[in-house]
Amino acid sequence: MRNRTLLNGFMFISTMLMINNSFAETVSLEYKGFYDDRLKQVNKQNFPLVELAFSVPMTPDCMIKSGSITTEKEQYPLTYTKQQRIFIPYDAQLKSDRALVNIHVIGDASKCAIAMQVRAKEAKQSYTQTELLALTADMNRLLDGLQGFPMKYFRNPINGLTFEFDKMQNDNEKVKLVIDNVESMVSETYPLTLEKINQLQQISFLRNPILSAR
């Protein structure tokens, strides 16, 4: 068993312990890192429009086989989706009990990471400019809380929003986008800058997106 620091494009979470076998590895993360560094900050305030989302990338070395949250005396299932978003509960008792978040992946866990995104809580196919501006404001407030004093005063505000869609059936498939009655086709990811948000009145898609900060 070896100790490693978990690094990803969005965050650090305490210590990662890897248990190897010939086909899979179990990544164990201290729950305290999720609780103190992220969940506690978010739950101290009210963010009606946005939330934190944790996920594991869907790559050949990072396919989740199973997951759990364990203490010295208890074991609980770890909830995750087909898209490998993982749901971490907010529970002070788990911190007190020194719980571990265990993710069993097929492949080489040293090539994996846990990403954190600020996302819209509700997936909608249509948004007005007012709704989009309210989302960006809530995202900025949440990110300021995560940064803490004094670093929040040196953080640049988010530059817009990113709309993501579930993996298409084939490489040529597109999603119809309508901005102020003007139609176009977009791929799996569509970035929308703050400048564009301030110029439009309404945006809609043929499919529900995942909406995150840019």
N, C-alpha and C positions, 0 to 999 in steps of 0.2 A: 504494500500500500504506500502510495507516495502523496505528498502534499504539493498542491499547485495553487497558484492564484488564478482565479477565473477572470478572463479578460474578454470583453466583447465591445462592439462598437458603441454601446450606450452606457454601460455601467460596470462597476466592480461589485461582486458579492462575496465577501469573506473568503473562506478556504474551500477548495474543491478536492475531494478525495476520490481516486479512481481505483476501482476493483476490477481487474482484468480476467477474462477467460478467452478461449480461442475465437469466439464469435462476437462477443458483446462486452460492454463495460457499464458499470454503474457509477454515475456521477452523484456524489453526495455533497450537498451545500448546507451550510448552517442557516437555519431559519432566521436567526437573529439578524443576519445581513439584510434579508428582505424586510423584516419588521422595523428595525431602527432606521435604516437608510432610506426606505421608500414608503412602506405601507403606513407607518405611524404619521409621517408628514402629510400624506394624502388624507388620512382619516381625521386629522385634527381640524380640517376645514371642510366646507361644503362645496362640492363641485358637481352641480346638477347635470352638466352636459358632457363631461369628459371623465376618463378613467385611465389607470395604468394597465398596460397589457404586457405580460411576459410571454416569450415564445422561444422555441428551439428551431433553428433553421432546418428546412426540409432538404437535407443533402444526404448522399449515400452513407456517410459516416455518422449521421445524427438522427436516424429514424427511431422514434420512441417505441419501445416494446412494452414498457409498463412504468409505473411510478408510485411512490408512496411518501408519506410523511411519518417519521418515526421518532419516538422518544425512548427512554430506557425501558418503559413499561407498556407503551401503546404503539399501535401502527394504524394509520389511516390511509385510505386510497388518495392518490393525487389525481385530480380531475384535469383532463386535457382533451383537446379537440383533434379532428383529423388533420387540421392545418397546424397542429402542434403548438397551439396556444395553451399555456399552463395556467391554472387558476390557483393562486396562493392565498389562503385565508388570512384574515386579520385577527389574530388571537394572541393576547398577551400571555396566556397560559403556555402556549407552544414555545414562546421565547423563554419563559421561566423554566420549562422542562428541557431546554437545550435541544430542541427538535432539529432533525435533519430532513431536508428535502432531497429525496432520492429519485434519480431519473435513469432508467435502464435503457441504454441505446444500443442499436445494432451498428457496429462499426468502431471507428477509432474516436473515442471521446475527446482526445486532445485536439481534434479538429473542430470541435463543437463550441458553441457559446450560447449564453442566454441573452436575448435581446429584450430591451424595454422600450415601449412606445407609449406616447400619450395619444389616446384615441377618443373618438366620439363614442358615447355610450349607445346611442341609438343609430342603427343603420337605416338610412332613408334613400329613396331613389330620387328625391327632389329637395333642393334647398334654396331658400331665398337669400339675398345678400345679407339681410338682417340676421338670419340664422347663422350664416358662415362667419360673420363678424363676431357674433356672440360666442361661437365655438373657439375662434382664435383668442379671444379675450380670456376665456376660461382656461385654455391651454397655457397661456402665458402666466396666469395666476398660479396654476399647479406647478409649472416649471420653476417659478420663483420660489415657491415653498420648498421644492426639492433642493434648490441651490443653497438656500439659507443665507443668513447675513454674514459677511457683506457681499458675497459673490454674486447675489442676484442683481446687484447694481452694475455688474460688469458683463452680464449675459445679454447677448443680442436678442431682441424679440424674434419669435418665429417668423419665417418669411412667407408663410402661406400654409396650404394644406396639400396632402397627397391622398388621392383616391386609388384604392387597390381593389382588384376583383379576383375571385377564386380562379385558379388555373383554368385556362380555356381548354376545350376539347381537342383543338388542333392549333397549330402555330399560326394559321391564317385567320382565326376567329377574332372578331373585334366586338366592342360594345358601343352602341349608339349613344352619343353625347349631344345634348341640346342646351345651348346657352342663348337665352333671349331669342328663342325661336329659330336659331341657326344650328343646323344639324352637322355633326361630323362623327367619325369613327375613331375610337381609341383602343389601345392595347390593354394589357393587364394593369398598368400603372399610369395614372394621369396626374401630373403636378399642377397645382393652381396657385400662382403667386398672389401675395397680398394686393399687389397692384391690379391684377386681373379681378380679384374679388371686389375691389372698390369700383370697378367699371361695369360689372354685370348687375342684373336684377334677379335672375333666377338661373339655376343650373339643374339639369336632370339627366338620369342615366336609365338605360333599359334594365339594368341589374342593380341590386343593392351593393354598394361599395363598403369597404373598410376605410374609414376616414381618420387619418393621423396627421400629427404636426409635421411640418417640413423644416 
